[in-house]
Amino acid sequence: MARILYGIHGTGHGHAMRGLTIARRLKQHQFLFVCADDAVSVLSPEFPVHQIPNLGTVFKNYKVDFTATISRALPLLWKREQYIRELCDLIHAFGPDVCMTDLEYFVPRAAERCDLPCLSLGHQHVITCCKHKNLPGNMWWDTFLQGLTPKYLFRPTEANIIVSFYQPPALKKYKARVVPPILRDQVLAATPSDEGHVVVYQSNSTSPELISFLKKATKRTCYVFGYRQEEGQDGNVVYMKKSEDGFLRLLAGCAYVIQGGSHTLMTESLYLGKPVLTIPLKGMVEQRYNAWYLEKLGYGMQADMEKLSPDLLGRFEANLDKYKSAIAQGHFCGNDIVFGLVDNFIRTKKLPETGEPPVVDKSDKPSFKLLAPEDMSWEEVQQTMDPFKRKKRSAAK
């Protein structure tokens, strides 16, 4: 059994669900997550979580609000030494064998300072670590400018696993493996069907134009997730509360999906054989990559929220059979490969560059009896490792 300190980017649920899937599967090891924001509610019911502020993205009017995003980031970066020291204390208390990160800023820097190997596992480094051919001209500038964030702020580590439904070759200067995505057990267990309805999902930002578009462009019932209104019906639009079971049931039975540019939902939809109409957020270059490859591979169509028209959806629906045929040829689940690579890194502290990874240890032995020292509760360890709590206790005395 090994101990893993795992930093998770907290904006949205995709990063957290990926980390949760890894930890559930490799339960012979002991995981402690570092995260904030949306990720806490996903991970804390099952695993210990230590909260550190998140360098997240702020959205407004269906695009990245760069001013607000920078305003949020600057105070955290100003105090980064404080948070890195806090994580170094956490490392000394928890005693991890390795660290992992899914687009989290502080954990890799604390790991480097404490001389611990760190594995990056996620999707965003498909921009940084891979070679892309024939990109549209209007994507090159965005790739250069916005690609600075994953390249320098959330920089690649000494070992990188990139999960993606499209798999461009990795650049030789990075120690990276590009593999198919990982999927939740609930998605793997779902039985696809076509009941004729549409699933519409918005996560980080919403636009009223999309609702008007749905009412004009199709007569199909559209189950809409992510808007402030979570109940009620407006014509063929039915507003839904976020519910994992309810969402997956509707996803498995839908005719197609309309979503933003999220890679996680896109992958789940494709695995279940669902064509996707993707409307990437303005200013999110990773979502533009997802949309471009989706269309290039024949799995669906990309659209602009500001240019939606009923005839666009008509063209999309006319090609559903074509999209489904292309999707049937794809490979959207890399669970065994990813689990094997992660387990190999945990055990050997390195990532094999080529060849098949070792067989994953399938022991079902629980690994949640913690911590160092053995007779301390998790709460006591938190109190011991947190320098801010120590200061408060000292002040109280």
C-alpha positions in Angstrom: 0.0 0.0 0.0 1.2 3.5 -0.9 0.1 7.0 0.1 -0.8 9.5 -2.5 -1.3 13.2 -2.2 -3.6 14.2 -5.1 -4.2 17.8 -6.1 -7.5 18.5 -8.0 -8.5 21.6 -9.9 -11.8 22.6 -8.3 -13.7 24.4 -11.1 -16.5 22.1 -12.4 -16.9 18.4 -11.7 -14.8 16.8 -14.4 -11.4 16.9 -12.7 -12.9 15.7 -9.4 -14.8 12.8 -11.0 -11.6 11.7 -12.7 -9.7 11.7 -9.4 -12.6 9.9 -7.6 -12.6 7.2 -10.3 -8.9 6.7 -9.9 -9.1 6.5 -6.1 -12.1 4.1 -6.1 -10.3 1.7 -8.4 -6.9 1.8 -6.8 -8.3 1.3 -3.3 -5.3 -0.8 -2.2 -3.6 2.6 -1.9 -4.4 5.5 0.4 -5.5 8.8 -1.1 -5.6 12.3 0.4 -7.0 15.0 -1.9 -6.1 18.7 -2.0 -8.8 20.8 -3.6 -11.4 23.6 -3.3 -14.7 24.8 -4.8 -16.8 22.2 -6.7 -14.3 19.4 -6.1 -14.9 19.3 -2.3 -18.5 18.1 -2.5 -17.6 15.4 -5.0 -14.6 13.9 -3.1 -15.2 14.6 0.6 -18.0 12.0 1.1 -15.6 9.2 0.3 -12.0 10.4 0.9 -10.1 12.8 3.1 -9.8 16.3 1.7 -7.6 19.2 2.6 -8.8 22.5 1.2 -6.4 24.9 -0.5 -7.7 27.9 -2.5 -8.2 27.1 -6.2 -6.7 29.0 -9.2 -10.0 28.8 -11.0 -11.6 30.3 -14.0 -14.4 32.9 -13.8 -17.1 32.9 -16.5 -19.7 35.5 -17.5 -22.1 35.7 -20.4 -20.8 32.4 -21.8 -17.2 33.3 -22.0 -14.1 33.5 -19.8 -14.1 36.7 -17.7 -10.4 37.3 -18.0 -10.4 40.4 -15.7 -12.2 38.5 -12.9 -10.1 35.4 -13.4 -6.9 37.4 -13.1 -8.3 39.3 -10.1 -9.0 36.1 -8.4 -5.6 34.5 -9.2 -3.3 37.4 -8.2 -4.0 37.3 -4.4 -3.5 33.5 -4.4 -0.2 33.8 -6.3 0.9 36.6 -4.0 0.4 34.2 -1.1 1.7 31.1 -2.9 4.7 30.7 -0.6 2.3 30.4 2.3 0.2 27.7 0.6 3.2 25.8 -0.5 4.6 25.8 3.0 1.2 24.6 4.3 1.3 21.7 1.8 4.9 20.9 2.8 3.6 20.6 6.4 0.8 18.3 5.1 3.4 16.2 3.3 5.4 15.8 6.4 2.3 14.8 8.4 0.8 12.5 5.8 4.0 11.0 4.5 3.0 10.4 0.8 5.1 8.1 -1.4 4.1 10.1 -4.5 2.0 13.1 -5.5 -0.5 13.5 -8.3 -2.1 16.5 -9.9 -5.1 17.2 -12.2 -4.4 20.8 -13.2 -3.8 21.9 -9.5 -1.2 24.6 -8.9 0.2 24.1 -5.5 0.7 20.3 -5.0 3.4 20.0 -7.8 5.4 22.8 -6.3 5.2 21.4 -2.8 6.2 18.0 -4.2 9.2 19.5 -5.9 10.3 21.2 -2.7 9.9 18.0 -0.7 11.7 16.0 -3.4 8.7 13.8 -4.2 7.8 12.4 -7.6 4.6 13.9 -9.1 2.4 12.6 -11.8 0.1 14.9 -13.9 -3.1 13.1 -15.0 -5.7 15.1 -16.9 -6.8 16.4 -20.3 -5.6 20.0 -20.6 -2.0 19.1 -21.3 -3.2 17.8 -24.7 -2.6 21.4 -25.7 0.9 21.7 -24.1 2.5 18.3 -24.7 1.1 17.2 -28.1 1.6 18.1 -31.7 -1.5 19.1 -33.7 -1.7 19.2 -37.4 -3.8 21.4 -39.6 -5.4 23.6 -36.9 -7.6 26.3 -38.2 -5.8 29.7 -38.5 -8.1 31.3 -35.9 -6.9 28.8 -33.3 -3.2 29.4 -33.5 -3.2 32.7 -31.7 -5.5 31.4 -28.9 -3.3 28.3 -28.6 -0.2 30.4 -28.2 -1.8 32.9 -25.8 -4.1 30.8 -23.7 -1.8 27.8 -23.9 0.6 29.7 -21.6 -1.6 28.8 -18.7 -1.2 25.0 -18.9 2.4 25.4 -20.1 3.7 27.6 -17.3 1.0 28.1 -14.6 -0.2 24.5 -14.5 3.0 23.2 -16.0 3.6 19.6 -17.0 5.4 17.5 -14.4 8.2 14.9 -14.8 5.5 12.3 -15.8 2.3 13.1 -17.6 -0.8 11.0 -18.5 -3.0 12.8 -21.0 -6.5 11.3 -21.3 -8.4 12.2 -24.4 -10.9 10.9 -26.9 -8.6 12.3 -29.6 -5.0 11.3 -29.4 -2.5 13.5 -31.1 1.2 12.4 -30.8 3.1 13.6 -27.7 6.0 15.9 -28.2 9.3 14.1 -27.4 10.5 16.8 -25.0 7.8 15.8 -22.5 7.5 12.5 -20.7 3.9 12.0 -21.6 1.6 9.2 -22.6 -1.7 10.0 -24.5 -4.4 7.4 -23.8 -8.1 7.0 -24.0 -10.2 8.6 -21.2 -11.3 7.0 -18.0 -15.0 6.6 -17.3 -17.1 6.2 -14.1 -18.5 2.8 -13.3 -22.0 4.3 -13.6 -21.4 5.2 -17.2 -19.8 1.8 -18.0 -22.9 0.1 -16.5 -25.4 2.2 -18.4 -27.4 0.6 -21.2 -27.8 2.9 -24.2 -31.1 3.4 -26.0 -32.8 6.0 -28.2 -36.0 7.4 -26.6 -35.9 10.5 -28.8 -35.3 13.2 -26.3 -32.3 15.6 -26.1 -30.0 16.1 -23.1 -28.7 19.7 -22.7 -26.0 20.3 -20.2 -24.4 23.6 -19.2 -21.9 23.7 -16.4 -19.7 26.8 -16.0 -21.9 29.4 -17.7 -25.4 29.6 -19.3 -27.0 31.7 -22.0 -30.8 32.5 -22.5 -30.1 32.3 -26.3 -29.8 28.5 -26.0 -33.3 28.1 -24.5 -34.8 30.2 -27.3 -32.9 28.1 -29.8 -34.2 24.9 -28.4 -37.8 26.0 -28.5 -37.5 27.1 -32.2 -35.2 24.5 -33.6 -36.7 21.2 -32.5 -39.9 19.6 -31.4 -38.0 17.0 -29.3 -38.2 17.2 -25.5 -35.1 18.8 -24.3 -34.0 18.0 -20.7 -31.9 21.0 -19.6 -29.3 20.8 -16.8 -27.3 23.6 -15.3 -29.6 26.6 -15.3 -30.7 28.4 -12.2 -34.3 27.3 -12.9 -34.2 23.6 -11.9 -37.9 22.7 -12.2 -40.7 23.4 -14.6 -41.4 23.2 -18.3 -41.4 25.8 -21.0 -42.7 24.3 -24.2 -40.4 21.4 -25.1 -37.8 22.6 -22.6 -37.8 20.8 -19.2 -35.6 22.2 -16.5 -33.8 19.6 -14.4 -32.0 19.5 -11.1 -28.5 18.1 -11.1 -28.7 14.5 -10.1 -26.1 11.9 -11.1 -28.5 9.0 -11.4 -31.2 11.0 -13.1 -28.8 12.6 -15.5 -27.2 9.3 -16.5 -30.6 7.7 -17.1 -31.5 10.5 -19.4 -28.1 10.5 -21.1 -28.3 6.8 -21.8 -31.7 7.2 -23.4 -31.2 10.4 -25.4 -31.0 10.8 -29.2 -28.1 13.2 -28.9 -26.4 15.7 -26.5 -26.1 19.5 -26.6 -23.3 20.7 -24.3 -20.5 23.2 -23.8 -17.0 22.0 -24.5 -16.4 19.8 -21.5 -14.2 16.9 -22.3 -15.6 14.7 -19.6 -19.3 14.8 -20.7 -18.2 14.7 -24.3 -16.4 11.4 -23.7 -19.3 9.9 -21.7 -21.7 10.8 -24.5 -19.5 9.3 -27.1 -19.0 6.1 -25.1 -22.8 5.7 -25.0 -23.0 6.3 -28.8 -24.5 9.8 -28.6 -23.7 12.4 -31.2 -22.8 15.8 -29.7 -23.6 19.4 -30.7 -20.9 21.3 -28.8 -21.0 25.0 -28.0 -17.6 25.8 -26.5 -17.2 28.8 -24.2 -15.5 31.8 -25.6 -11.9 32.1 -24.5 -11.6 28.4 -23.5 -9.0 27.1 -25.9 -9.2 23.6 -24.6 -12.9 23.5 -25.3 -12.2 24.7 -28.8 -9.8 21.8 -29.3 -12.4 19.4 -28.1 -15.0 20.9 -30.5 -12.6 21.0 -33.5 -11.6 17.3 -33.0 -15.2 16.2 -32.4 -16.2 17.7 -35.8 -13.0 16.5 -37.5 -13.6 12.9 -36.4 -17.2 13.0 -37.5 -18.7 12.6 -34.0 -20.9 15.7 -34.1 -20.9 19.4 -34.8 -19.6 22.6 -33.2 -21.5 25.8 -33.0 -21.2 29.4 -31.7 -23.6 30.5 -29.0 -23.9 33.9 -30.7 -24.8 32.4 -34.1 -27.3 29.7 -33.2 -30.1 29.2 -35.8 -32.9 26.6 -36.2 -31.4 25.4 -39.6 -28.1 24.6 -37.8 -29.9 22.0 -35.6 -31.7 20.7 -38.7 -28.4 20.0 -40.4 -27.1 18.4 -37.3 -30.1 16.1 -36.9 -30.0 15.2 -40.6 -26.5 13.7 -40.0 -27.3 11.7 -36.8 -26.8 8.3 -38.5 -23.5 9.4 -40.0 -22.3 10.6 -36.6 -23.3 7.4 -34.9 -21.5 5.3 -37.5 -18.3 7.3 -36.9 -18.7 7.0 -33.1 -19.1 3.3 -33.4 -15.5 3.1 -34.7 -14.0 5.1 -31.9 -12.4 4.0 -28.6 -13.6 6.1 -25.6 -12.6 4.0 -22.6 -9.0 3.6 -21.4 -9.7 2.6 -17.8 -7.4 -0.4 -17.7 -4.6 1.4 -19.4 -4.8 4.4 -17.1 -5.2 2.4 -13.9 -2.2 0.3 -15.0 0.0 3.4 -15.7 -1.0 5.1 -12.4 -0.4 2.0 -10.4 2.9 1.5 -12.1 3.9 5.1 -11.3 2.9 4.7 -7.6 5.0 1.6 -7.3 8.1 2.5 -9.4 8.0 6.4 -9.3 8.2 6.5 -13.1 6.1 6.3 -16.1 6.9 3.8 -18.9 7.3 5.5 -22.2 6.3 2.6 -24.5 4.7 -0.8 -24.2 1.9 -2.1 -22.1 1.8 -1.1 -18.4 2.1 -3.8 -15.7 -1.1 -5.6 -14.6 -2.9 -3.6 -11.9 -2.9 -5.0 -8.4 -6.6 -6.0 -8.0 -6.5 -6.5 -4.3 -9.7 -5.4 -2.6 -8.1 -4.8 0.7 -9.3 -1.4 2.0 -6.7 1.3 2.4 -8.5 3.9 4.4 -7.1 3.0 7.8 -4.7 5.9 8.3 -2.6 7.9 9.3 0.8 8.9 10.6 1.2 8.3 13.5 -1.1 5.3 13.6 -2.9 6.2 16.8 -3.9 9.7 15.6 -7.3 10.5 14.1 -7.6 12.3 10.8 -8.8 15.5 12.6 -5.8 15.4 14.9 -3.4 15.0 12.0 -5.1 18.0 10.3 -4.6 20.1 13.4 -0.9 19.0 13.7 -0.1 19.8 10.0 -2.0 23.1 9.6 0.2 26.0 10.4 -2.7 28.4 10.5 -4.5 26.3 13.1 -1.3 26.1 15.1 -1.1 29.9 15.1 -4.8 30.2 16.3 -4.2 27.7 19.1 -1.1 29.5 20.2 -2.9 32.8 20.2 -5.7 31.3 22.2 -3.3 30.0 24.8 
